[in-house]
Amino acid sequence: MLSSLLFLLQACAPSRPSVRVTYEPSKLQGKARLMGRLVDAKTNEPVWAAVVSIEGTNLVSGADYNGQYYFDNIPLGKSTVKVKSISTGAFVLQEINVKPNQIVVVDFTLAARDTTLNP
């Protein structure tokens, strides 16, 4: 019984978003960029019915048909990226720390009814 419960908990556990950072001083000139992709955990297909935002700002982006989103000139320092998906019902948060000339790539794998908080 306990092993069945542990299996169910692991199967339902949300995966942490993938975060990668690169620097491109010649392109960004002291500013920063945020981009990434949203995919469905079950099908690995792009999630395009989603809204990505940076909390505390008016920056909002919709994921395109490939599940990709993009922001230029994002605030430097600590921010929280928020994803709300219409198709999966997912709501996910990911904290990032942005420095000048950075390209921050945050890829989200969304599970149906996911309510992950990843500080």
MOSUL-V370085 format. One record per backbone hydrogen bond with DSSP energy under -0.5 kcal/mol. NH is the residue of the N-H (numbers start at 1). CO is the residue of the C=O. If there is no record, write none. Layout:
BEGIN
((NH CO) (NH CO))
END
This chain:
BEGIN
((5 1) (6 2) (7 3) (8 4) (9 5) (10 6) (11 7) (12 8) (13 9) (18 107) (20 105) (22 103) (24 101) (27 24) (28 24) (29 25) (31 28) (33 102) (34 71) (35 104) (36 69) (38 67) (39 108) (40 45) (41 110) (44 40) (47 38) (48 46) (50 48) (51 84) (52 61) (53 82) (54 59) (55 53) (55 80) (57 54) (60 58) (61 52) (63 50) (64 68) (67 64) (69 36) (71 34) (73 32) (74 32) (77 98) (79 96) (81 94) (82 53) (83 92) (84 51) (85 90) (86 49) (86 84) (87 49) (89 85) (91 114) (92 83) (93 116) (94 81) (95 118) (96 79) (98 77) (101 31) (102 99) (103 22) (104 33) (104 102) (105 20) (105 103) (106 35) (106 104) (107 18) (107 105) (108 37) (110 39) (110 108) (113 88) (114 111) (118 93) (119 117))
END
